[in-house]
Amino acid sequence: MAGTFVLLRSVARYPNATSFDLEIFRSAQRVNLAKGITGRLHKESGCFFHYLEGEEEALQNLLERMRQDDRHFAMQELQRGEFEFPLFTNWDMGFCKGNHACIRQLLGSLPFENAAASVAYEIIGFLADQTPQLSLTS
Ligand SMILES: Cc1cc2nc3c(=O)[nH]c(=O)nc-3n(C[C@H](O)[C@H](O)[C@H](O)COP(=O)(O)O)c2cc1C
């Protein structure tokens, strides 16, 4: 079950929860299941944080498609590595709503755009602890 993981951060073209998020959720869940890719997509304060794990080639193909996607921009890899056992059993998506602290708390005073590799493992831990709730009301 060994493979590659990445933690990505990108800026959402549409900062609030929109029907675009539902589209991403629906197609990604179907494709990722078929490709054996697991992980979490989290949207907060206009940014996407995305942890993906799977077979390296499948992951690379997905990353190339995602780079062409104009529903987000400035996609950056905060962390990449190898795993022996996957952290997740599926792929899902969650939002941080209203005043809930979420990733903001992990970053302290760092602006979202500068969240560095130094906080990557804290973010991954946060995503692994979350029970995602898909809600399109902000
Ligand atoms: C933030 C974000 C995360 C995405 N995550 C995935 C994903 O995990 N899996 C997936 O298949 N598509 C994901 N997509 C959608 C892809 O970018 C792309 O639209 C989809 O793979 C279809 O690509 P194609 O039109 O080239 O076939 C994501 C898009 C965005 C904006």
The ligand as a Gaussian input file, in Angstrom:
#p B3LYP/6-31G(d) Opt

LIG

0 1
 C       -9.199000      22.758000      -5.575000
 C       -9.489000      21.664000      -6.568000
 C       -9.316000      20.345000      -6.219000
 C       -9.571000      19.313000      -7.126000
 N       -9.381000      18.023000      -6.747000
 C       -9.596000      17.037000      -7.623000
 C       -9.369000      15.690000      -7.250000
 O       -8.975000      15.376000      -6.135000
 N       -9.625000      14.725000      -8.188000
 C      -10.087000      15.025000      -9.446000
 O      -10.286000      14.115000     -10.245000
 N      -10.303000      16.299000      -9.807000
 C      -10.078000      17.312000      -8.936000
 N      -10.308000      18.601000      -9.318000
 C      -10.839000      18.847000     -10.668000
 C       -9.715000      18.829000     -11.696000
 O       -9.000000      20.046000     -11.647000
 C      -10.273000      18.634000     -13.123000
 O      -11.308000      19.524000     -13.359000
 C      -10.802000      17.233000     -13.303000
 O       -9.798000      16.309000     -12.972000
 C      -11.233000      16.978000     -14.775000
 O      -10.147000      17.184000     -15.614000
 P      -10.288000      17.097000     -17.196000
 O      -11.374000      18.063000     -17.556000
 O       -8.950000      17.490000     -17.740000
 O      -10.677000      15.672000     -17.482000
 C      -10.040000      19.631000      -8.419000
 C      -10.214000      20.972000      -8.772000
 C       -9.959000      21.983000      -7.861000
 C      -10.163000      23.413000      -8.253000

